[in-house]
């Protein structure tokens, strides 16, 4: 009789623990496994990243870090959505053999994408636009220049590269999470793990 009570208490405790951990967003899955009259609580958690604490030399560096956090949180979901849209477009375009039909399909799809994202992108700051370009390169493994060239042609890619250079940007610059974009990579890892 006493043993039965303890089983119920343990079961209720496991359920409460499972719901508490999942509320924090760190739980992938949770269940009870029963084997040979023994019940084991199984919980699979997200990866946890451990980085040394950030040490800022001055307020400017601290502001840059928190601005990067803000920009990653806003742009990462868009980069993932756009990456899926591009994968869909690539598969559709690969199936269309006629050049005119491809062009027609792309124009209509481009209009639909423009309508879908226009309002959100117009609300972005310049730094968020730059972050989106970096994250697009990270997600698709193609620079912004390569993407424009693939979908709009070389002349359009060269024109937008010229415009970007006027504003001291470079569409040909790739994402480098191991070196120059390591702070961005750190922020992405922490955001994805729910630690930031």
MDTraj code that builds the backbone (N, CA, C; nanometers):
import mdtraj as md
import numpy as np

residues = "UNK UNK UNK UNK UNK UNK UNK UNK UNK UNK UNK UNK UNK UNK UNK UNK UNK UNK UNK UNK UNK UNK UNK UNK UNK UNK UNK UNK UNK UNK UNK UNK UNK UNK UNK UNK UNK UNK UNK UNK UNK UNK UNK UNK UNK UNK UNK UNK UNK UNK UNK UNK UNK UNK UNK UNK UNK UNK UNK UNK UNK UNK UNK UNK UNK UNK UNK UNK UNK UNK UNK UNK UNK UNK UNK UNK UNK UNK UNK UNK UNK UNK UNK UNK UNK UNK UNK UNK UNK UNK UNK UNK UNK UNK UNK UNK UNK UNK UNK UNK UNK UNK UNK UNK UNK UNK UNK UNK UNK UNK UNK UNK UNK UNK UNK UNK UNK UNK UNK UNK UNK UNK UNK UNK UNK UNK UNK UNK UNK UNK UNK UNK UNK UNK UNK UNK UNK UNK UNK UNK UNK UNK UNK UNK UNK UNK UNK UNK UNK UNK UNK UNK UNK UNK UNK UNK UNK UNK UNK UNK UNK UNK UNK UNK UNK UNK UNK UNK UNK UNK UNK UNK UNK UNK UNK UNK UNK UNK UNK UNK UNK UNK UNK UNK UNK UNK UNK UNK UNK UNK UNK UNK UNK UNK UNK UNK".split()
xyz = np.array([
    [0.0826, -0.1203, 0.0000],
    [0.0000, 0.0000, 0.0000],
    [0.0863, 0.1257, 0.0000],
    [0.1875, 0.1267, 0.0852],
    [0.2765, 0.2426, 0.0919],
    [0.3522, 0.2583, -0.0398],
    [0.3956, 0.1457, -0.0967],
    [0.4684, 0.1488, -0.2229],
    [0.3831, 0.2067, -0.3353],
    [0.2542, 0.1746, -0.3362],
    [0.1634, 0.2280, -0.4386],
    [0.1540, 0.3797, -0.4292],
    [0.1455, 0.4299, -0.3066],
    [0.1384, 0.5755, -0.2872],
    [0.2629, 0.6434, -0.3423],
    [0.3775, 0.5854, -0.3154],
    [0.5012, 0.6444, -0.3635],
    [0.5071, 0.6461, -0.5156],
    [0.4552, 0.5430, -0.5792],
    [0.4514, 0.5399, -0.7254],
    [0.3678, 0.6550, -0.7790],
    [0.2538, 0.6798, -0.7158],
    [0.1677, 0.7905, -0.7597],
    [0.2357, 0.9251, -0.7360],
    [0.3021, 0.9378, -0.6228],
    [0.3716, 1.0627, -0.5924],
    [0.4835, 1.0861, -0.6935],
    [0.5588, 0.9807, -0.7243],
    [0.6665, 0.9917, -0.8219],
    [0.6090, 1.0258, -0.9594],
    [0.5006, 0.9620, -0.9975],
    [0.4369, 0.9893, -1.1258],
    [0.3902, 1.1340, -1.1345],
    [0.3253, 1.1814, -1.0308],
    [0.2794, 1.3213, -1.0282],
    [0.3985, 1.4155, -1.0291],
    [0.5039, 1.3824, -0.9559],
    [0.6251, 1.4652, -0.9541],
    [0.6885, 1.4739, -1.0916],
    [0.6938, 1.3605, -1.1609],
    [0.7499, 1.3585, -1.2967],
    [0.6678, 1.4435, -1.3914],
    [0.5378, 1.4346, -1.3815],
    [0.4500, 1.5137, -1.4681],
    [0.4679, 1.6628, -1.4404],
    [0.4756, 1.6991, -1.3133],
    [0.4963, 1.8401, -1.2773],
    [0.6326, 1.8895, -1.3259],
    [0.7351, 1.8070, -1.3076],
    [0.8684, 1.8438, -1.3538],
    [0.8696, 1.8606, -1.5053],
    [0.8057, 1.7687, -1.5733],
    [0.7981, 1.7738, -1.7189],
    [0.7293, 1.9022, -1.7663],
    [0.6183, 1.9372, -1.7036],
    [0.5468, 2.0578, -1.7450],
    [0.6240, 2.1841, -1.7088],
    [0.6955, 2.1828, -1.5958],
    [0.7733, 2.3006, -1.5559],
    [0.8897, 2.3233, -1.6512],
    [0.9585, 2.2160, -1.6885],
    [1.0723, 2.2287, -1.7793],
    [1.0258, 2.2682, -1.9188],
    [0.9146, 2.2116, -1.9656],
    [0.8663, 2.2467, -2.0996],
    [0.8163, 2.3904, -2.1041],
    [0.7693, 2.4433, -1.9926],
    [0.7252, 2.5830, -1.9888],
    [0.8431, 2.6776, -2.0091],
    [0.9627, 2.6343, -1.9695],
    [1.0813, 2.7170, -1.9889],
    [1.1304, 2.7119, -2.1329],
    [1.0800, 2.6172, -2.2104],
    [1.1192, 2.6079, -2.3509],
    [1.2489, 2.5335, -2.3740],
    [1.3008, 2.4642, -2.2723],
    [1.4271, 2.3931, -2.2890],
    [1.4073, 2.2436, -2.3095],
    [1.2839, 2.1967, -2.3109],
    [1.2558, 2.0546, -2.3198],
    [1.2157, 2.0148, -2.4600],
    [1.2839, 1.9141, -2.5165],
    [1.2471, 1.8621, -2.6481],
    [1.1339, 1.7615, -2.6356],
    [1.1501, 1.6634, -2.5467],
    [1.0450, 1.5645, -2.5257],
    [1.0588, 1.5060, -2.3859],
    [0.9486, 1.4463, -2.3391],
    [0.9438, 1.3961, -2.2028],
    [0.8447, 1.2804, -2.1977],
    [0.8834, 1.1709, -2.1347],
    [0.7904, 1.0592, -2.1205],
    [0.8384, 0.9655, -2.0104],
    [0.7517, 0.8735, -1.9721],
    [0.7842, 0.7714, -1.8732],
    [0.8017, 0.6386, -1.9456],
    [0.9080, 0.5692, -1.9136],
    [0.9359, 0.4402, -1.9756],
    [0.9247, 0.3319, -1.8689],
    [0.8450, 0.2294, -1.8952],
    [0.8248, 0.1221, -1.7987],
    [0.8871, -0.0062, -1.8507],
    [0.9743, -0.0659, -1.7689],
    [1.0346, -0.1944, -1.8023],
    [1.0465, -0.2784, -1.6752],
    [0.9983, -0.4009, -1.6805],
    [1.0101, -0.4950, -1.5672],
    [0.9683, -0.4327, -1.4337],
    [0.8492, -0.3798, -1.4292],
    [0.7917, -0.3210, -1.3079],
    [0.8702, -0.1990, -1.2572],
    [0.9504, -0.1390, -1.3464],
    [1.0272, -0.0217, -1.3080],
    [0.9930, 0.0915, -1.4044],
    [0.9688, 0.2088, -1.3509],
    [0.9332, 0.3247, -1.4329],
    [1.0464, 0.4260, -1.4278],
    [1.0891, 0.4676, -1.5464],
    [1.1994, 0.5638, -1.5561],
    [1.1476, 0.6895, -1.6240],
    [1.1780, 0.8037, -1.5655],
    [1.1428, 0.9333, -1.6233],
    [1.2488, 0.9686, -1.7270],
    [1.2059, 0.9943, -1.8517],
    [1.2987, 1.0286, -1.9601],
    [1.2678, 1.1702, -2.0075],
    [1.3698, 1.2551, -2.0080],
    [1.3543, 1.3924, -2.0575],
    [1.4743, 1.4254, -2.1443],
    [1.4476, 1.4783, -2.2623],
    [1.5526, 1.5172, -2.3539],
    [1.5507, 1.6698, -2.3663],
    [1.6615, 1.7313, -2.3295],
    [1.6712, 1.8760, -2.3267],
    [1.7451, 1.9285, -2.4493],
    [1.7231, 2.0575, -2.4788],
    [1.7989, 2.1236, -2.5849],
    [1.9463, 2.1249, -2.5461],
    [2.0307, 2.1486, -2.6466],
    [2.1711, 2.1687, -2.6167],
    [2.1850, 2.2955, -2.5339],
    [2.2789, 2.2934, -2.4429],
    [2.3068, 2.4109, -2.3609],
    [2.4471, 2.4580, -2.3969],
    [2.4590, 2.5837, -2.4356],
    [2.5876, 2.6402, -2.4733],
    [2.6465, 2.7138, -2.3543],
    [2.7735, 2.6918, -2.3315],
    [2.8423, 2.7594, -2.2216],
    [2.9553, 2.8415, -2.2829],
    [2.9404, 2.9713, -2.2727],
    [3.0414, 3.0639, -2.3213],
    [3.0961, 3.1405, -2.2012],
    [3.2190, 3.1894, -2.2123],
    [3.2669, 3.2751, -2.1036],
    [3.1820, 3.4018, -2.0986],
    [3.1650, 3.4602, -1.9821],
    [3.0826, 3.5812, -1.9740],
    [3.1407, 3.6925, -2.0617],
    [3.0506, 3.7707, -2.1186],
    [3.0937, 3.8828, -2.2027],
    [3.1585, 3.9894, -2.1153],
    [3.2743, 4.0353, -2.1572],
    [3.3429, 4.1455, -2.0885],
    [3.3571, 4.2579, -2.1891],
    [3.2924, 4.3680, -2.1607],
    [3.2927, 4.4808, -2.2520],
    [3.3986, 4.5812, -2.2090],
    [3.4732, 4.6316, -2.3064],
    [3.5770, 4.7307, -2.2765],
    [3.5163, 4.8673, -2.2475],
    [3.4004, 4.8935, -2.3114],
    [3.3352, 5.0230, -2.2929],
    [3.1864, 5.0098, -2.3246],
    [3.1132, 5.1164, -2.3052],
    [2.9679, 5.1168, -2.3287],
    [2.9352, 5.0945, -2.4758],
    [3.0197, 5.1453, -2.5628],
    [2.9957, 5.1304, -2.7073],
    [2.9951, 4.9823, -2.7467],
    [3.0900, 4.9059, -2.6932],
    [3.0971, 4.7619, -2.7213],
    [2.9745, 4.6896, -2.6650],
    [2.9300, 4.7304, -2.5476],
    [2.8109, 4.6694, -2.4867],
    [2.6865, 4.6989, -2.5695],
    [2.6732, 4.8250, -2.6151],
    [2.5596, 4.8607, -2.7010],
    [2.5607, 4.7803, -2.8298],
    [2.6796, 4.7609, -2.8907],
    [2.6918, 4.6811, -3.0124],
    [2.6436, 4.5379, -2.9881],
    [2.6820, 4.4800, -2.8756],
    [2.6415, 4.3425, -2.8451],
    [2.4899, 4.3305, -2.8339],
    [2.4279, 4.4204, -2.7570],
    [2.2827, 4.4116, -2.7364],
    [2.2055, 4.4479, -2.8632],
    [2.2639, 4.5322, -2.9465],
    [2.2024, 4.5621, -3.0765],
    [2.2088, 4.4378, -3.1654],
    [2.3199, 4.3647, -3.1584],
    [2.3334, 4.2396, -3.2333],
    [2.2303, 4.1380, -3.1860],
    [2.2098, 4.1287, -3.0558],
    [2.1085, 4.0375, -3.0004],
    [1.9706, 4.0742, -3.0548],
    [1.9365, 4.2021, -3.0507],
    [1.8070, 4.2487, -3.1009],
    [1.7900, 4.2155, -3.2487],
    [1.8948, 4.2422, -3.3275],
    [1.8869, 4.2196, -3.4723],
    [1.8760, 4.0714, -3.5060],
    [1.9504, 3.9873, -3.4350],
    [1.9431, 3.8422, -3.4598],
    [1.8037, 3.7906, -3.4259],
    [1.7500, 3.8329, -3.3119],
    [1.6168, 3.7862, -3.2720],
    [1.5107, 3.8256, -3.3738],
    [1.5262, 3.9421, -3.4344],
    [1.4269, 3.9866, -3.5325],
    [1.4478, 3.9199, -3.6684],
    [1.5728, 3.9026, -3.7112],
    [1.6013, 3.8596, -3.8489],
    [1.6128, 3.7087, -3.8670],
    [1.6492, 3.6345, -3.7642],
    [1.6698, 3.4906, -3.7798],
    [1.5442, 3.4175, -3.8282],
    [1.4251, 3.4456, -3.7733],
    [1.3054, 3.3783, -3.8260],
    [1.2803, 3.4096, -3.9739],
    [1.3052, 3.5342, -4.0144],
    [1.2868, 3.5717, -4.1550],
    [1.3865, 3.4990, -4.2442],
    [1.5115, 3.4884, -4.1988],
    [1.6129, 3.4185, -4.2780],
    [1.5727, 3.2727, -4.2993],
    [1.5170, 3.2118, -4.1972],
    [1.4744, 3.0717, -4.2101],
    [1.3552, 3.0591, -4.3061],
    [1.2584, 3.1507, -4.2942],
    [1.1426, 3.1477, -4.3840],
    [1.1844, 3.1701, -4.5292],
    [1.2696, 3.2676, -4.5503],
    [1.3139, 3.2991, -4.6858],
    [1.3949, 3.1832, -4.7436],
    [1.4744, 3.1194, -4.6598],
    [1.5518, 3.0038, -4.7051],
    [1.4592, 2.8920, -4.7533],
    [1.3492, 2.8707, -4.6814],
    [1.2501, 2.7710, -4.7251],
    [1.1832, 2.8139, -4.8550],
    [1.1517, 2.9435, -4.8668],
    [1.0917, 2.9947, -4.9902],
    [1.1861, 2.9757, -5.1088],
    [1.3155, 2.9980, -5.0862],
    [1.4131, 2.9803, -5.1942],
    [1.4258, 2.8334, -5.2338],
    [1.4242, 2.7446, -5.1354],
    [1.4319, 2.6009, -5.1662],
    [1.3111, 2.5587, -5.2501],
    [1.1928, 2.6105, -5.2127],
    [1.0714, 2.5817, -5.2902],
    [1.0851, 2.6355, -5.4326],
    [1.1340, 2.7600, -5.4442],
    [1.1500, 2.8211, -5.5771],
    [1.2486, 2.7411, -5.6609],
    [1.3579, 2.6968, -5.6001],
    [1.4581, 2.6192, -5.6740],
    [1.3987, 2.4896, -5.7284],
    [1.3203, 2.4206, -5.6466],
    [1.2608, 2.2939, -5.6933],
    [1.1590, 2.3191, -5.8047],
    [1.0803, 2.4249, -5.7907],
    [0.9816, 2.4567, -5.8944],
    [1.0487, 2.4967, -6.0252],
    [1.1513, 2.5812, -6.0157],
    [1.2212, 2.6266, -6.1357],
    [1.2946, 2.5115, -6.2046],
    [1.3431, 2.4153, -6.1266],
    [1.4130, 2.2999, -6.1844],
    [1.3184, 2.2126, -6.2664],
    [1.1896, 2.2153, -6.2321],
    [1.0918, 2.1331, -6.3032],
    [1.0412, 2.1988, -6.4318],
    [1.0581, 2.3302, -6.4436],
    [1.0096, 2.4027, -6.5616],
    [1.1237, 2.4115, -6.6629],
    [1.1035, 2.3533, -6.7797],
    [1.2104, 2.3502, -6.8808],
    [1.2052, 2.4696, -6.9765],
    [1.0856, 2.5198, -7.0052],
    [1.0701, 2.6320, -7.0972],
    [1.1172, 2.7616, -7.0314],
    [1.2065, 2.8353, -7.0988],
    [1.2660, 2.9573, -7.0432],
    [1.1605, 3.0648, -7.0153],
    [1.0645, 3.0813, -7.1088],
    [0.9585, 3.1816, -7.0897],
    [0.8690, 3.1450, -6.9720],
    [0.8365, 3.0174, -6.9625],
    [0.7507, 2.9719, -6.8520],
    [0.8211, 2.9901, -6.7180],
    [0.9522, 2.9662, -6.7160],
    [1.0304, 2.9861, -6.5927],
    [1.0258, 3.1331, -6.5498],
    [1.0467, 3.2203, -6.6491],
    [1.0479, 3.3637, -6.6209],
    [0.9118, 3.4097, -6.5699],
    [0.8067, 3.3605, -6.6327],
    [0.6704, 3.3958, -6.5922],
    [0.6408, 3.3457, -6.4506],
    [0.6795, 3.2205, -6.4228],
    [0.6563, 3.1650, -6.2887],
    [0.7340, 3.2449, -6.1852],
    [0.8603, 3.2773, -6.2160],
    [0.9417, 3.3505, -6.1193],
    [0.8826, 3.4886, -6.0916],
    [0.8365, 3.5583, -6.1963],
    [0.7787, 3.6923, -6.1756],
    [0.6579, 3.6862, -6.0823],
    [0.5700, 3.5882, -6.1028],
    [0.4519, 3.5778, -6.0170],
    [0.4915, 3.5391, -5.8736],
    [0.5901, 3.4509, -5.8596],
    [0.6347, 3.4101, -5.7257],
    [0.7046, 3.5257, -5.6543],
    [0.7812, 3.6026, -5.7312],
    [0.8503, 3.7189, -5.6751],
    [0.7495, 3.8216, -5.6221],
    [0.6408, 3.8426, -5.6975],
    [0.5349, 3.9338, -5.6522],
    [0.4721, 3.8841, -5.5227],
    [0.4473, 3.7538, -5.5163],
    [0.3876, 3.6964, -5.3960],
    [0.4810, 3.7130, -5.2765],
    [0.6108, 3.6913, -5.2975],
    [0.7088, 3.7087, -5.1887],
    [0.7158, 3.8545, -5.1451],
    [0.7144, 3.9439, -5.2428],
    [0.7195, 4.0868, -5.2124],
    [0.5999, 4.1266, -5.1263],
    [0.4835, 4.0787, -5.1646],
    [0.3611, 4.1081, -5.0891],
    [0.3686, 4.0488, -4.9477],
    [0.4267, 3.9303, -4.9359],
    [0.4351, 3.8598, -4.8078],
    [0.5290, 3.9307, -4.7089],
    [0.6433, 3.9814, -4.7584],
    [0.7459, 4.0345, -4.6684],
    [0.7623, 4.1864, -4.6703],
    [0.6989, 4.2549, -4.7644],
    [0.7247, 4.3980, -4.7822],
    [0.7060, 4.4791, -4.6542],
    [0.5936, 4.4647, -4.5893],
    [0.5650, 4.5466, -4.4705],
    [0.6682, 4.5240, -4.3612],
    [0.7030, 4.3985, -4.3370],
    [0.7997, 4.3674, -4.2317],
    [0.9385, 4.4224, -4.2648],
    [0.9785, 4.4132, -4.3898],
    [1.1115, 4.4595, -4.4270],
    [1.1210, 4.6112, -4.4273],
    [1.0120, 4.6784, -4.4573],
    [1.0140, 4.8252, -4.4550],
    [1.0298, 4.8783, -4.3124],
    [0.9887, 4.7987, -4.2138],
    [1.0026, 4.8395, -4.0740],
    [1.1411, 4.8115, -4.0166],
    [1.2264, 4.7427, -4.0912],
    [1.3606, 4.7082, -4.0424],
    [1.4548, 4.8273, -4.0512],
    [1.5490, 4.8292, -3.9588],
    [1.6542, 4.9312, -3.9623],
    [1.7629, 4.8859, -4.0600],
    [1.8567, 4.9754, -4.0889],
    [1.9665, 4.9415, -4.1800],
    [2.0502, 4.8276, -4.1219],
    [2.0756, 4.8314, -3.9913],
    [2.1570, 4.7251, -3.9298],
    [2.0836, 4.5908, -3.9344],
    [1.9512, 4.5934, -3.9246],
    [1.8745, 4.4689, -3.9345],
    [1.8772, 4.4152, -4.0774],
    [1.8769, 4.5044, -4.1755],
    [1.8902, 4.4623, -4.3147],
    [2.0251, 4.3956, -4.3397],
    [2.1321, 4.4532, -4.2825],
    [2.2644, 4.3921, -4.2943],
    [2.2673, 4.2566, -4.2246],
    [2.2047, 4.2485, -4.1070],
    [2.2014, 4.1224, -4.0342],
    [2.1246, 4.0175, -4.1136],
    [2.0153, 4.0574, -4.1770],
    [1.9372, 3.9638, -4.2580],
    [2.0215, 3.9092, -4.3730],
    [2.1018, 3.9949, -4.4353],
    [2.1902, 3.9485, -4.5431],
    [2.2896, 3.8453, -4.4902],
    [2.3476, 3.8717, -4.3729],
    [2.4420, 3.7755, -4.3136],
    [2.3738, 3.6431, -4.2831],
    [2.2563, 3.6518, -4.2234],
    [2.1853, 3.5300, -4.1849],
    [2.1366, 3.4523, -4.3071],
    [2.1024, 3.5238, -4.4142],
    [2.0639, 3.4559, -4.5384],
    [2.1819, 3.3764, -4.5930],
    [2.3012, 3.4355, -4.5870],
    [2.4204, 3.3641, -4.6309],
    [2.4450, 3.2424, -4.5419],
    [2.4234, 3.2583, -4.4120],
    [2.4421, 3.1463, -4.3181],
    [2.3440, 3.0331, -4.3478],
    [2.2183, 3.0680, -4.3754],
    [2.1145, 2.9674, -4.3991],
    [2.1269, 2.9014, -4.5366],
    [2.1571, 2.9811, -4.6394],
    [2.1562, 2.9274, -4.7763],
    [2.2950, 2.8941, -4.8290],
    [2.3992, 2.9379, -4.7580],
    [2.5381, 2.9203, -4.8000],
    [2.5650, 2.9856, -4.9359],
    [2.4926, 3.0954, -4.9611],
    [2.5143, 3.1763, -5.0805],
    [2.5088, 3.3224, -5.0392],
    [2.6015, 3.4031, -5.0896],
    [2.6017, 3.5451, -5.0553],
    [2.4819, 3.6140, -5.1201],
    [2.4539, 3.7333, -5.0733],
    [2.3430, 3.8107, -5.1301],
    [2.3666, 3.8367, -5.2785],
    [2.4903, 3.8623, -5.3150],
    [2.5235, 3.8850, -5.4568],
    [2.4890, 3.7612, -5.5389],
    [2.5273, 3.6445, -5.4901],
    [2.4992, 3.5198, -5.5628],
    [2.3491, 3.4944, -5.5754],
    [2.2751, 3.5264, -5.4694],
    [2.1294, 3.5072, -5.4742],
    [2.0647, 3.5989, -5.5768],
    [2.1049, 3.7261, -5.5758],
    [2.0484, 3.8211, -5.6724],
    [2.0852, 3.7791, -5.8144],
    [2.2089, 3.7378, -5.8319],
    [2.2535, 3.6944, -5.9651],
    [2.1762, 3.5713, -6.0126],
    [2.1510, 3.4792, -5.9212],
    [2.0785, 3.3578, -5.9594],
    [1.9349, 3.3877, -6.0008],
    [1.8677, 3.4743, -5.9256],
    [1.7249, 3.4970, -5.9505],
    [1.6955, 3.6161, -6.0414],
    [1.7833, 3.7168, -6.0422],
    [1.7538, 3.8376, -6.1201],
    [1.8516, 3.8623, -6.2338],
    [1.9659, 3.7957, -6.2328],
    [2.0638, 3.8131, -6.3394],
    [2.1859, 3.8928, -6.2942],
    [2.2916, 3.8861, -6.3773],
    [2.4192, 3.9506, -6.3429],
    [2.4081, 4.1025, -6.3398],
    [2.3365, 4.1608, -6.4348],
    [2.3253, 4.3074, -6.4405],
    [2.2606, 4.3609, -6.3128],
    [2.1545, 4.2963, -6.2678],
    [2.0863, 4.3389, -6.1458],
    [2.1776, 4.3209, -6.0241],
    [2.2508, 4.2092, -6.0199],
    [2.3421, 4.1845, -5.9078],
    [2.4526, 4.2904, -5.9044],
    [2.5074, 4.3252, -6.0204],
    [2.6121, 4.4282, -6.0262],
    [2.5573, 4.5645, -5.9842],
    [2.4351, 4.5965, -6.0265],
    [2.3732, 4.7247, -5.9873],
    [2.3581, 4.7324, -5.8353],
    [2.3041, 4.6272, -5.7734],
    [2.2830, 4.6308, -5.6293],
    [2.4152, 4.6247, -5.5521],
    [2.5160, 4.5634, -5.6101],
    [2.6489, 4.5652, -5.5484],
    [2.7039, 4.7073, -5.5483],
    [2.6828, 4.7799, -5.6587],
    [2.7253, 4.9195, -5.6685],
    [2.6544, 5.0043, -5.5629],
    [2.5227, 4.9855, -5.5486],
    [2.4454, 5.0612, -5.4486],
    [2.4953, 5.0272, -5.3078],
    [2.5208, 4.8999, -5.2824],
    [2.5691, 4.8583, -5.1496],
    [2.7046, 4.9219, -5.1196],
    [2.7914, 4.9289, -5.2199],
    [2.9241, 4.9895, -5.2008],
    [2.9129, 5.1376, -5.1659],
    [2.8117, 5.2060, -5.2220],
    [2.7905, 5.3468, -5.1882],
    [2.7634, 5.3649, -5.0389],
    [2.6995, 5.2664, -4.9788],
    [2.6675, 5.2705, -4.8355],
    [2.7657, 5.1883, -4.7519],
    [2.8851, 5.1640, -4.8084],
    [2.9940, 5.0925, -4.7407],
    [2.9563, 4.9512, -4.6992],
    [2.8815, 4.8842, -4.7855],
    [2.8478, 4.7428, -4.7657],
    [2.9022, 4.6633, -4.8835],
    [2.8989, 4.5313, -4.8703],
    [2.9463, 4.4446, -4.9769],
    [2.8572, 4.3219, -4.9845],
    [2.7834, 4.3085, -5.0954],
    [2.6935, 4.1939, -5.1121],
    [2.7695, 4.0641, -5.1351],
    [2.8966, 4.0742, -5.1740],
    [2.9774, 3.9550, -5.1998],
    [3.0406, 3.8997, -5.0723],
    [3.0318, 3.9752, -4.9647],
    [3.0927, 3.9334, -4.8387],
    [3.0108, 3.8199, -4.7764],
    [3.0765, 3.7111, -4.7455],
    [3.0094, 3.5942, -4.6898],
    [3.0060, 3.5953, -4.5383],
    [2.9286, 3.5048, -4.4840],
    [2.9166, 3.4891, -4.3387],
    [3.0334, 3.4046, -4.2892],
    [3.1003, 3.4503, -4.1847],
    [3.2144, 3.3786, -4.1285],
    [3.1951, 3.3649, -3.9775],
    [3.1239, 3.2591, -3.9373],
    [3.0911, 3.2378, -3.7965],
    [3.2092, 3.2018, -3.7088],
    [3.3213, 3.1634, -3.7700],
    [3.4382, 3.1247, -3.6918],
    [3.5309, 3.2426, -3.6631],
    [3.5189, 3.3504, -3.7407],
    [3.6112, 3.4617, -3.7222],
    [3.5377, 3.5950, -3.7052],
    [3.5122, 3.6644, -3.8159],
    [3.4594, 3.8010, -3.8030],
    [3.3148, 3.8070, -3.7555],
    [3.2386, 3.7002, -3.7743],
    [3.0997, 3.6975, -3.7283],
    [3.0818, 3.6042, -3.6078],
    [3.1869, 3.5839, -3.5305],
    [3.1775, 3.4885, -3.4182],
    [3.0826, 3.5365, -3.3087],
    [3.0715, 3.6677, -3.2896],
    [2.9767, 3.7199, -3.1898],
    [2.8341, 3.6913, -3.2369],
    [2.8098, 3.7087, -3.3668],
    [2.6771, 3.6798, -3.4234],
    [2.6458, 3.5315, -3.4061],
    [2.7432, 3.4451, -3.4334],
    [2.7238, 3.3002, -3.4183],
    [2.6936, 3.2643, -3.2729],
    [2.7635, 3.3272, -3.1816],
    [2.7384, 3.3049, -3.0383],
    [2.5954, 3.3436, -3.0029],
    [2.5534, 3.4602, -3.0487],
    [2.4180, 3.5081, -3.0202],
    [2.3142, 3.4133, -3.0811],
    [2.3371, 3.3681, -3.2048],
    [2.2431, 3.2753, -3.2692],
    [2.2308, 3.1476, -3.1870],
    [2.3427, 3.0900, -3.1452],
    [2.3402, 2.9671, -3.0659],
    [2.2613, 2.9874, -2.9362],
    [2.2851, 3.0977, -2.8683],
    [2.2161, 3.1237, -2.7414],
    [2.0680, 3.1493, -2.7623],
    [2.0326, 3.2199, -2.8695],
    [1.8911, 3.2476, -2.8992],
    [1.8195, 3.1175, -2.9333],
    [1.8810, 3.0343, -3.0178],
    [1.8190, 2.9072, -3.0566],
    [1.8000, 2.8140, -2.9375],
    [1.8930, 2.8189, -2.8413],
    [1.8850, 2.7313, -2.7243],
    [1.7922, 2.7887, -2.6173],
    [1.7405, 2.9094, -2.6402],
    [1.6522, 2.9717, -2.5418],
    [1.7270, 3.0275, -2.4224],
    [1.8557, 3.0500, -2.4373],
    [1.9375, 3.1008, -2.3275],
    [1.9525, 3.2524, -2.3300],
    [1.8990, 3.3142, -2.4339],
    [1.9124, 3.4584, -2.4453],
    [1.7821, 3.5199, -2.4919],
])
top = md.Topology()
chain = top.add_chain()
for i, resn in enumerate(residues, 1):
    res = top.add_residue(resn, chain, resSeq=i)
    for name in ("N", "CA", "C"):
        top.add_atom(name, md.element.get_by_symbol(name[0]), res)
traj = md.Trajectory(xyz[None], top)
